[in-house]
Amino acid sequence: MSNMSYCRFQNTLEDLRDCEENLYEPCSKDEHRARINLLRLAHRIAADFDNDGSFNKEAAEALEVTQ
């Protein structure tokens, strides 16, 4: 189910925290595959940001964001 745009990040943050709390719990093969894909996606997202939370230059240019 998709999130409403006005609370997308708030809802996703809570779900992601739940995933973090249960990261090492046993799960089915399908759930394990989803866990790995989630971690890969989180890594890609994190790579687009500098340590202070701002977009890094390459990511900003890729998204056509002006800084």
C-alpha positions in Angstrom: 0.0 0.0 0.0 1.4 3.4 -0.8 1.7 6.3 1.6 -0.1 9.6 1.3 2.4 12.2 0.1 2.0 14.5 3.1 3.1 11.8 5.5 5.1 9.4 3.3 8.5 10.0 5.0 7.0 9.9 8.5 5.3 6.6 7.9 8.3 5.1 6.1 10.6 6.2 9.0 8.5 4.3 11.5 8.4 1.2 9.3 12.2 1.4 8.7 12.8 1.6 12.5 10.7 -1.5 12.9 12.8 -3.2 10.3 16.0 -2.2 12.0 14.8 -3.6 15.4 14.1 -6.9 13.7 16.9 -7.0 11.3 18.5 -10.2 12.6 15.3 -12.1 13.3 14.8 -15.4 11.3 12.5 -15.0 8.4 11.3 -16.7 5.2 13.3 -16.8 2.0 11.0 -14.2 0.4 11.3 -11.9 3.5 15.1 -12.4 3.5 15.3 -11.4 -0.1 13.2 -8.3 0.6 15.5 -7.5 3.6 18.6 -7.7 1.4 16.9 -5.5 -1.2 16.0 -3.0 1.5 19.5 -2.8 2.7 20.8 -2.3 -0.8 18.3 0.5 -1.4 19.2 2.2 1.9 22.9 2.1 0.9 22.1 3.7 -2.4 20.0 6.4 -0.7 22.7 7.1 1.9 25.4 7.4 -0.7 23.5 10.4 -2.2 24.0 12.4 1.0 27.0 14.0 2.7 27.5 13.4 6.5 25.6 16.6 7.4 22.4 15.4 5.6 22.8 17.6 2.5 22.8 16.3 -1.0 26.3 15.7 -2.3 27.1 17.6 -5.5 26.8 14.6 -7.8 23.4 13.6 -6.4 22.1 17.1 -6.6 23.1 17.4 -10.2 21.6 14.0 -11.0 18.3 15.2 -9.5 18.6 18.7 -11.0 18.6 20.2 -7.5 20.1 23.6 -7.0 22.1 24.2 -3.8 
